[in-house]
């Protein structure tokens, strides 16, 4: 399957809102474990994510062959 075909399947499985919710959940988890006062708040991060396309959101998950989007969503969605 081509990368575009794989991406299309992800679009069918997850909405923009689901991706944003999962990314914010991951952000809260990461910030809780390694707090830095310079980090964005979850609300600020959500605002930035809302400006992104679905393609950019998928990129933000840092997923690929070693750690799939399905695994990311299972862990944070």
C-alpha positions as CSV (number, residue, x, y, z in Angstrom):
1,X,0.0,0.0,0.0
2,X,1.3,3.5,-0.8
3,X,2.0,6.0,1.9
4,X,-1.0,8.0,0.6
5,X,-3.2,4.9,0.9
6,X,-2.0,4.3,4.4
7,X,-2.7,7.9,5.3
8,X,-6.2,7.6,3.8
9,X,-7.0,4.7,6.0
10,X,-6.0,6.7,9.1
11,X,-8.3,9.5,8.0
12,X,-11.1,7.0,7.8
13,X,-10.4,5.8,11.4
14,X,-9.7,9.1,13.3
15,X,-11.3,12.5,13.2
16,X,-9.4,15.7,13.7
17,X,-11.0,16.1,17.1
18,X,-9.9,12.6,18.1
19,X,-6.3,13.3,17.0
20,X,-6.2,16.6,18.9
21,X,-7.7,15.0,22.1
22,X,-5.0,12.2,21.9
23,X,-2.2,14.7,21.3
24,X,-3.3,16.8,24.3
25,X,-3.6,13.7,26.5
26,X,0.0,12.8,25.5
27,X,1.1,16.4,26.2
28,X,-0.4,16.3,29.7
29,X,1.3,13.0,30.4
30,X,4.7,14.2,29.2
31,X,4.4,17.5,31.0
32,X,3.3,15.8,34.2
33,X,6.4,13.6,34.1
34,X,8.9,16.3,33.1
35,X,7.4,19.7,34.1
36,X,8.9,22.8,32.6
37,X,7.4,26.2,33.5
38,X,8.2,27.3,29.9
39,X,5.9,24.6,28.4
40,X,2.6,25.5,26.9
41,X,-0.5,24.8,28.9
42,X,-2.7,22.0,27.5
43,X,-5.2,24.7,26.5
44,X,-2.4,26.6,24.6
45,X,-1.3,23.4,22.9
46,X,-4.8,22.6,21.9
47,X,-5.2,26.0,20.3
48,X,-2.1,25.4,18.2
49,X,-3.3,21.9,17.2
50,X,-6.6,23.3,16.1
51,X,-4.8,25.4,13.5
52,X,-3.1,22.3,12.0
53,X,-4.4,20.1,9.2
54,X,-5.1,16.4,9.8
55,X,-1.9,15.6,7.9
56,X,0.1,17.9,10.3
57,X,-1.6,16.3,13.3
58,X,-0.6,12.8,12.2
59,X,3.0,14.1,11.8
60,X,2.8,15.6,15.3
61,X,2.1,12.1,16.7
62,X,5.6,11.0,15.5
63,X,4.2,7.7,14.4
64,X,5.4,5.4,11.7
65,X,6.4,1.7,11.2
66,X,7.9,1.3,14.7
67,X,5.0,3.0,16.6
68,X,1.8,3.1,14.6
69,X,-1.0,5.7,14.7
70,X,-3.3,2.9,16.0
71,X,-0.9,2.3,18.9
72,X,-0.7,6.0,19.6
73,X,-4.5,6.4,19.6
74,X,-4.8,3.3,21.9
75,X,-2.3,4.8,24.3
76,X,-3.6,8.4,24.3
77,X,-7.0,8.5,22.6
